[in-house]
Structure formats: C-alpha cells, structure tokens
Amino acid sequence: MYADRGYDSQATRGILRFLGIEPHIGKRGTPHGSGLGRVRWVVERTISWLKGLRRMRVRYDRLGVIRDAWTSLAASAICFNILTHDTMAA
C-alpha cells in the first residue's frame, strides 16, 4: 500500500504487515522526493477518468450491484480507449 507521511506510524505499519500488505509509507521528517507521487498520480488520474463519465459522477442507482456494474463498464471503456489509442499511435 502506498501512502503519504500523514499515515506514518508503527501501528499502521504493523496492521498492514499483519494483513499481509507491504507498506510503502513516507517517513515523517525526511525530505521529499520519495517518488510516491509517480505512483499516486496513476491512481488519481484513473479516478478522475472514472469520474469524467457522468454516470459515475452522479449516482442515480442505490443498489451496490448496479453501481459495481457501471464501474466495471466504465473501467472497460477506459481500457478500450487506452488500447485503441496505443494501437493507433503505433
């Protein structure tokens, strides 16, 4: 799991290790430049792509199953766009 310095504590690291998750948390008091921003940017960009689709931004559906279906469809559309863009550029 990647997290910023706000989550840096031994308790958090211990819980993550107990759950079998390797923590990548910046240490407090260390200089910036850990490279975490490169990883977080990918996640934040993907979330913004999902929210760019109006159906995902404004939730009309209350059932979790339907929201999951729309999320899967949105992720599929994003992957399709990425794959077709890559093949067009090549």
C-alpha positions in Angstrom: 0.0 0.0 0.0 1.3 3.4 -0.9 0.5 6.3 1.5 1.9 9.7 2.4 3.6 10.9 5.6 0.3 11.5 7.3 -0.2 7.8 7.8 3.3 7.1 9.1 3.1 5.3 12.4 4.3 1.9 13.8 0.7 0.9 14.5 -0.4 1.5 10.9 2.7 -0.4 9.6 2.0 -3.2 12.0 -1.6 -3.6 11.0 -0.7 -3.6 7.3 2.0 -6.3 7.8 -0.4 -8.4 9.8 -2.8 -8.3 6.9 0.0 -9.3 4.5 0.2 -5.9 2.9 3.7 -4.4 2.3 3.5 -0.7 3.4 5.2 2.0 1.3 4.7 4.9 3.6 6.9 8.0 3.6 8.7 8.6 6.9 8.0 11.8 8.7 10.8 14.3 8.9 12.5 13.0 5.8 13.0 15.2 2.7 10.5 14.9 -0.2 11.4 13.1 -3.4 10.5 9.6 -2.5 8.9 9.0 -5.9 5.5 8.3 -4.3 3.9 10.9 -6.5 4.5 8.9 -9.6 2.5 6.0 -8.3 -0.2 8.2 -6.8 -0.6 10.1 -10.0 -1.6 7.0 -11.8 -4.3 6.2 -9.3 -5.6 9.8 -9.1 -5.7 10.0 -12.9 -7.7 6.8 -13.2 -10.2 8.0 -10.6 -10.6 11.3 -12.5 -11.2 9.3 -15.7 -13.9 7.3 -13.9 -15.5 10.5 -12.5 -15.3 12.1 -16.0 -18.1 9.7 -17.1 -21.3 11.4 -16.0 -23.0 8.2 -14.9 -20.2 7.6 -12.4 -20.1 11.2 -11.2 -23.8 11.4 -10.4 -25.0 8.2 -8.8 -28.6 7.6 -9.7 -28.6 3.9 -8.6 -28.8 2.9 -5.0 -28.1 -0.8 -5.4 -24.4 -1.7 -5.0 -24.6 -4.4 -7.7 -25.7 -1.8 -10.2 -23.0 0.6 -9.2 -20.4 -2.2 -9.5 -21.7 -3.0 -13.0 -21.4 0.7 -14.0 -17.9 0.8 -12.5 -16.9 -2.3 -14.5 -18.3 -0.9 -17.7 -16.5 2.5 -17.1 -13.2 0.7 -16.5 -13.7 -1.4 -19.6 -14.4 1.8 -21.6 -11.2 3.4 -20.2 -9.1 0.3 -21.0 -10.6 0.2 -24.5 -9.7 3.8 -25.1 -6.2 3.3 -23.9 -5.7 0.2 -26.0 -7.1 1.6 -29.2 -5.1 4.8 -28.7 -1.9 2.8 -28.3 -2.6 0.8 -31.4 -3.5 4.0 -33.4 -0.2 5.6 -32.4 1.9 2.6 -33.4 
